[in-house]
Amino acid sequence: MAKFDSKVIGDQVDPDDYNNIVVGVKNVITSSDQTIDTSNTQITKGIADYAAVGTFYTDSGAANAYVLSSIGSRLAPNAYAEGMEIRFRAGNSNNGASTVNVAGLGLKNIKKADGSTDIVSGDISTDYDTRARYDGTVFRLSSFGEVNNFTVNGKFNSPQTTQTISSGAITYNEMVCKLRGEGNLDDTLTTINGGTAGDIIILNKAGTEDITLDHGVGNISLRNGVDRVLTEGGDKITLYYDGASWTPLAIESSRDFLSSSDTNGYSYLPNGLILQWGTATIGTSTVSITFPVAYTFTARNITLGIGSSVATSRVVAHSNRSTTGFDLIANTAGTAAFWSAIGK
């Protein structure tokens, strides 16, 4: 465009100078995808369009090497400048340190918001827009671009990982973790390696196998010194790391207070114990009782009683207690008895 700083009132503007002004205005309108008409608002609309969408680009690059182009007929800046912002939806998620080339202006590194730390796998995703600001040297990821992957102590909340327990241990690297046993078998977790004081991890199980969190063997310290078993799909436990051990913040179990109100029934308690009860009539002098739910360990206590309508001389006892049941014994055949048991 011609230079007009010398053309003050009284001077003439020649046709070429005038055309340059008109063409410049026309470009603002047409590059914002408008068709020239007789209205007097098109320049304002063009400026508003650039302010609204001028920072958005399309990506045609590969994972870790993003190549951005202006959308439609919009014009891109002719050079990188400090404060320049970009937005784009990546065609490929990154899996490590990455670069970007905006409108052919040249390669620039993409860093974390601090401007010096390389981005890591998943920082750029096909699931949400990436935003970044140029600081004169590199593009810094904006917090807006990380809103779906917020961090706690620098660890990403999502997407969750699935880890297989190895020799009783896993390594902490993300806030949410699904657990698998070795060989997809029931397994025991004793130790969580890594982590910084203040870290939080939410554990659940990935498969059908049960996962036992073992208290006190490694660096996991559970309430009342009682092991915790993740058994159902909804079981979760949130642990907090104080720099030495992982302790529970919250426990969510689909089995807590899960119960059966049948005559021979049960109720799961939040502390891991199972309360069970039932009745039996002893046809001879002994009857075998099977617990509605098998215990992991032998029942800690069994309480017995007899029906109130029977003779007071009748007594009951038990023997052969195991994880699946016990033998109920009476001194008189035909004794109606009831029982209760508690264990885990």
C-alpha positions in Angstrom: 0.0 0.0 0.0 1.3 3.5 -0.9 2.6 5.7 1.9 0.3 8.6 2.8 2.0 10.3 5.6 3.1 13.2 3.2 -0.4 13.6 1.7 -2.0 16.3 3.9 -5.0 18.4 3.2 -4.7 20.2 -0.1 -2.6 17.5 -1.8 -4.0 15.2 -4.4 -4.2 11.4 -4.2 -3.5 9.9 -7.6 -5.5 6.9 -8.9 -2.9 4.3 -8.0 -2.7 5.6 -4.4 -6.5 5.5 -4.1 -6.8 2.0 -5.6 -4.3 0.8 -3.0 -6.5 2.0 -0.2 -9.6 0.4 -1.8 -7.8 -2.9 -2.4 -6.5 -3.0 1.1 -10.0 -2.5 2.5 -11.4 -5.1 0.0 -8.9 -7.7 1.2 -10.1 -7.3 4.8 -13.6 -8.0 3.6 -13.0 -10.9 1.2 -10.4 -12.7 3.3 -13.0 -12.9 6.1 -15.2 -14.9 3.6 -17.6 -12.0 2.8 -18.8 -11.0 -0.6 -18.5 -7.3 -1.4 -21.9 -5.5 -1.2 -23.1 -1.9 -0.6 -23.4 -2.1 3.2 -21.1 0.1 5.3 -20.4 -2.6 8.0 -18.3 -5.0 6.1 -14.9 -3.7 7.3 -16.1 -3.9 10.9 -17.4 -7.4 10.3 -14.0 -8.4 8.8 -12.1 -7.1 11.8 -14.5 -8.9 14.1 -14.0 -12.1 12.2 -10.2 -12.0 12.5 -10.5 -11.2 16.2 -12.8 -14.2 16.7 -11.3 -16.9 14.5 -8.0 -15.5 13.2 -5.9 -17.5 15.7 -7.4 -20.8 14.6 -5.5 -23.0 12.2 -5.9 -26.4 10.6 -3.3 -29.1 11.1 -1.9 -31.2 8.3 1.2 -32.5 10.1 2.1 -35.7 12.0 2.4 -36.7 15.6 5.0 -34.5 17.3 5.4 -32.3 14.1 2.4 -30.1 13.6 2.0 -28.1 10.4 -0.7 -25.3 10.6 -2.5 -23.4 7.9 -5.0 -20.5 8.1 -8.6 -21.5 7.6 -10.5 -20.4 4.5 -9.1 -17.4 2.8 -7.9 -15.7 6.0 -4.4 -14.3 5.9 -1.7 -15.3 8.4 0.9 -13.1 10.0 4.1 -12.7 8.0 6.4 -13.4 11.0 6.3 -14.8 14.4 5.9 -12.1 17.1 5.9 -12.3 20.9 2.4 -12.8 22.2 1.1 -14.5 19.0 -1.5 -17.1 19.9 -2.5 -20.2 18.0 -5.4 -22.7 18.3 -5.7 -25.9 16.4 -7.3 -29.4 16.6 -4.5 -31.8 16.1 -4.8 -34.6 13.5 -2.6 -36.8 15.7 -2.0 -36.9 19.5 1.6 -36.4 20.5 3.8 -39.0 22.1 6.7 -36.9 23.1 8.5 -33.5 22.5 6.9 -31.7 19.6 7.3 -28.8 17.1 4.9 -26.6 15.2 5.2 -24.7 11.9 2.6 -21.9 11.6 1.8 -20.8 8.1 5.2 -21.7 6.7 7.0 -19.3 9.2 9.4 -22.0 10.3 9.7 -24.7 13.0 9.2 -23.7 16.7 9.4 -26.0 19.7 6.3 -26.5 21.8 6.9 -26.5 25.6 4.9 -26.7 28.8 3.5 -23.5 30.3 6.9 -22.8 32.0 8.5 -22.4 28.6 11.4 -24.8 29.2 9.9 -28.3 29.9 9.2 -30.5 26.9 5.6 -31.6 26.5 4.9 -35.3 27.2 2.7 -37.9 25.6 -1.0 -36.9 25.6 -0.3 -33.1 26.1 -1.7 -32.6 22.5 -4.8 -34.7 21.8 -7.2 -35.2 19.0 -10.0 -35.0 21.6 -9.7 -31.2 22.3 -8.2 -28.0 20.9 -4.6 -27.1 21.6 -3.8 -23.5 22.5 -0.4 -22.0 22.7 1.3 -18.6 23.0 4.6 -17.6 21.4 7.1 -16.1 23.9 9.6 -14.9 21.3 11.5 -18.3 21.3 9.0 -21.2 21.8 5.3 -21.8 21.9 4.0 -22.4 25.5 1.0 -24.6 25.9 -1.9 -22.6 27.4 -3.7 -23.8 30.5 -6.9 -23.8 28.3 -5.4 -26.5 26.2 -4.8 -28.6 29.3 -8.2 -28.2 30.9 -9.2 -31.8 30.0 -5.9 -33.1 31.4 -5.5 -31.1 34.6 -2.5 -32.0 36.7 -1.9 -32.7 40.3 1.7 -32.3 41.4 2.6 -32.3 37.7 0.9 -35.7 37.1 -1.9 -35.9 34.5 -5.3 -36.8 35.7 -6.4 -38.4 32.5 -6.4 -40.5 30.5 -6.1 -43.2 33.1 -3.4 -45.9 32.8 -3.7 -49.6 33.2 -0.8 -51.2 35.2 0.1 -54.8 35.8 1.3 -55.5 39.3 4.9 -56.8 39.2 6.3 -58.4 42.4 3.7 -56.6 44.4 4.4 -53.1 43.0 3.3 -50.5 40.5 5.0 -47.2 39.6 3.0 -43.9 40.1 2.8 -41.7 37.0 -0.8 -40.6 36.8 -3.6 -39.8 39.2 -6.1 -42.5 38.0 -4.8 -46.1 37.6 -6.5 -49.4 36.8 -4.8 -52.5 38.2 -4.2 -55.9 36.7 -2.7 -58.9 38.4 0.3 -60.7 36.8 -1.0 -63.1 34.2 -4.4 -61.4 34.8 -4.7 -63.4 38.0 -5.8 -62.3 41.5 -2.8 -60.4 42.9 -1.6 -58.4 45.9 -0.3 -54.8 45.8 2.1 -53.8 48.5 4.1 -50.9 47.1 3.6 -47.9 45.0 7.0 -46.7 43.6 7.7 -43.1 42.8 5.5 -40.2 43.7 6.1 -36.9 45.5 4.6 -35.8 48.8 1.1 -34.5 48.1 0.4 -36.9 45.3 -3.0 -38.6 45.0 -3.8 -41.8 43.2 -7.2 -43.4 42.6 -7.0 -47.2 42.2 -9.6 -49.6 40.7 -9.3 -52.8 38.9 -9.1 -53.4 35.2 -10.2 -57.0 34.9 -12.2 -59.7 36.6 -9.4 -60.6 39.0 -9.5 -59.5 42.6 -6.7 -57.1 43.8 -5.7 -57.0 47.4 -4.1 -53.9 48.9 -1.8 -55.3 51.6 -1.3 -53.1 54.7 2.2 -52.6 56.1 4.2 -54.9 53.9 5.4 -52.1 51.6 4.5 -48.4 51.7 0.7 -48.8 51.8 -0.8 -48.0 55.2 -4.6 -48.8 55.5 -7.1 -48.0 58.1 -7.0 -50.1 61.2 -4.2 -52.2 59.6 -6.8 -54.1 57.6 -6.1 -55.2 54.0 -8.5 -54.0 51.4 -9.7 -56.1 48.4 -10.9 -54.5 45.2 -13.4 -57.0 44.0 -16.3 -55.4 42.1 -16.2 -53.1 39.1 -17.2 -50.1 41.2 -14.6 -50.6 43.9 -12.2 -47.7 44.2 -9.7 -46.4 46.8 -8.1 -43.0 46.8 -4.7 -42.8 48.4 -2.6 -39.8 49.6 1.2 -39.9 49.6 2.9 -38.1 52.5 6.4 -38.7 51.3 6.7 -42.0 53.1 3.5 -44.0 52.8 0.2 -44.1 50.9 -2.8 -43.7 53.2 -6.6 -43.8 52.3 -8.5 -40.5 51.7 -11.7 -42.3 50.5 -12.9 -45.8 49.9 -15.8 -46.6 47.5 -17.0 -50.1 47.4 -20.0 -51.5 45.6 -20.1 -54.2 48.3 -20.3 -51.9 51.3 -23.6 -52.8 53.1 -24.5 -55.2 50.2 -26.8 -57.6 51.8 -29.3 -60.4 51.6 -32.3 -60.3 54.0 -33.1 -64.0 53.5 -33.5 -66.3 56.4 -29.9 -67.4 55.7 -28.5 -64.0 54.8 -25.5 -61.7 55.0 -24.3 -58.1 55.0 -21.0 -56.7 53.9 -19.6 -54.0 56.3 -17.4 -51.1 55.1 -14.5 -52.3 57.3 -14.3 -55.5 55.2 -16.1 -57.8 57.7 -19.1 -59.9 56.6 -21.9 -60.5 59.0 -24.0 -63.7 58.3 -26.9 -65.5 59.9 -29.2 -68.5 59.4 -31.4 -71.1 61.0 -31.4 -74.9 60.9 -33.3 -77.9 62.4 -31.0 -80.6 63.5 -32.7 -83.9 62.3 -30.1 -86.1 64.0 -27.4 -84.8 66.3 -25.3 -83.0 63.7 -26.0 -80.8 60.6 -23.6 -79.1 58.2 -24.1 -75.4 57.7 -22.8 -73.6 54.6 -22.3 -69.9 54.8 -24.3 -67.9 52.2 -20.9 -66.1 51.4 -17.6 -67.9 51.8 -15.0 -66.1 53.9 -11.5 -65.4 52.8 -10.3 -66.4 56.3 -12.0 -68.7 58.8 -14.9 -67.0 60.6 -13.7 -65.1 63.6 -16.8 -65.8 65.7 -19.9 -67.9 65.6 -22.8 -67.4 67.9 -25.5 -70.1 68.5 -29.0 -70.2 69.9 -32.1 -72.4 70.1 -35.8 -71.7 69.5 -37.6 -70.4 72.5 -40.3 -73.0 72.4 -38.0 -76.0 72.9 -37.0 -77.5 76.2 -34.3 -75.6 78.1 -32.4 -78.8 78.4 -31.4 -78.7 74.8 -28.1 -77.2 73.9 -26.2 -76.6 70.6 -22.5 -76.3 69.8 -20.4 -76.1 66.6 -17.3 -77.8 65.3 -15.2 -78.1 62.1 -15.3 -74.3 61.5 -13.9 -73.3 58.1 -14.1 -70.5 55.5 -17.3 -72.1 53.9 -19.2 -73.3 57.0 -19.3 -75.4 60.1 -21.0 -78.3 61.8 -23.9 -77.6 64.1 -24.3 -80.1 66.9 -27.3 -80.6 69.3 -27.7 -82.9 72.3 -31.2 -83.8 71.0 -32.4 -84.5 67.5 -35.0 -82.2 66.1 -33.7 -79.1 67.9 -34.5 -75.8 66.1 -31.4 -73.6 66.2 -30.2 -70.2 64.8 -26.7 -69.0 64.3 -24.7 -65.9 63.3 -21.1 -65.5 62.2 -18.7 -62.6 61.5 -15.4 -62.7 59.7 -13.7 -61.6 56.4 
